[in-house]
């Protein structure tokens, strides 16, 4: 159930933003009760911090930090990151919001 709530929250925060995603919307999308949601995440802020810690941090590390550190120079690393992000956007055909939004 915790994973399901994190999945729903991650998608909602990225698609609509933190402020536009109400606890009620998240509960409905995850098909969980308020008690079940609050058992794992006592507040919306706690849920958002869990999304950042458990989902977004790893993605940022993989997508941005590791390629820059592995490159011969910072400039080459940043260029490689932007080229990879651009290729991914072209492949998926749409743009989602920033995962840290």
C-alpha positions in Angstrom: 0.0 0.0 0.0 2.9 2.4 0.8 4.4 1.8 -2.6 1.1 2.4 -4.3 0.6 5.8 -2.5 4.2 6.8 -3.4 3.6 5.8 -7.1 0.4 7.9 -7.2 1.9 10.9 -5.4 5.0 10.8 -7.6 2.9 10.9 -10.7 0.5 13.6 -9.4 3.3 15.9 -8.1 5.1 15.7 -11.4 2.0 16.1 -13.6 0.1 18.7 -11.6 2.5 19.9 -8.9 2.5 19.6 -5.1 -0.1 22.3 -4.4 -2.6 21.2 -7.0 -2.5 17.6 -5.7 -4.9 17.3 -2.7 -4.7 14.5 -0.1 -8.3 13.6 -1.2 -7.2 13.3 -4.9 -4.2 11.2 -3.9 -6.4 8.9 -1.7 -8.9 8.4 -4.5 -6.2 7.7 -7.1 -4.5 5.2 -4.8 -7.8 3.8 -3.7 -6.8 4.0 0.0 -8.5 5.4 3.1 -7.3 8.5 5.0 -6.3 6.2 7.9 -4.2 4.0 5.6 -2.5 6.9 3.9 -1.8 8.7 7.2 -0.5 5.5 8.7 2.5 5.7 6.3 2.6 9.5 5.8 1.2 11.6 8.6 1.2 14.7 6.5 1.2 15.7 2.8 4.7 17.2 3.4 5.9 13.8 4.8 4.6 12.1 1.7 6.3 14.7 -0.6 9.6 14.3 1.3 9.3 10.5 0.9 8.7 10.9 -2.8 11.8 13.1 -3.1 14.0 10.8 -0.9 12.9 7.5 -2.3 12.1 8.3 -6.0 13.4 11.7 -7.2 16.9 11.6 -5.5 17.8 8.3 -7.3 16.6 9.7 -10.6 18.5 12.9 -10.2 21.6 10.9 -9.3 21.3 8.7 -12.4 20.2 11.3 -14.9 22.3 14.3 -13.8 25.0 13.7 -11.3 26.5 10.4 -12.4 26.9 11.5 -16.1 28.6 14.8 -15.1 31.0 13.0 -12.7 31.8 10.4 -15.3 32.6 12.9 -18.1 36.1 14.1 -19.0 35.0 17.7 -18.1 32.0 19.4 -16.4 31.2 21.0 -19.8 31.1 17.6 -21.6 29.0 16.1 -18.8 26.4 18.8 -18.8 26.2 18.6 -22.6 25.8 14.8 -22.5 23.0 15.2 -19.9 21.1 17.7 -22.0 21.5 15.6 -25.1 20.2 12.6 -23.2 17.2 14.5 -21.8 16.4 15.9 -25.2 16.5 12.4 -26.8 14.2 11.1 -24.0 11.7 13.9 -24.6 11.7 13.2 -28.3 11.1 9.5 -27.7 8.3 9.9 -25.3 6.6 12.7 -27.3 5.5 14.9 -24.3 6.9 16.9 -21.5 6.0 16.3 -17.8 6.6 18.7 -15.0 9.8 18.8 -13.0 10.0 16.0 -10.5 11.1 18.5 -7.9 8.2 20.9 -8.5 
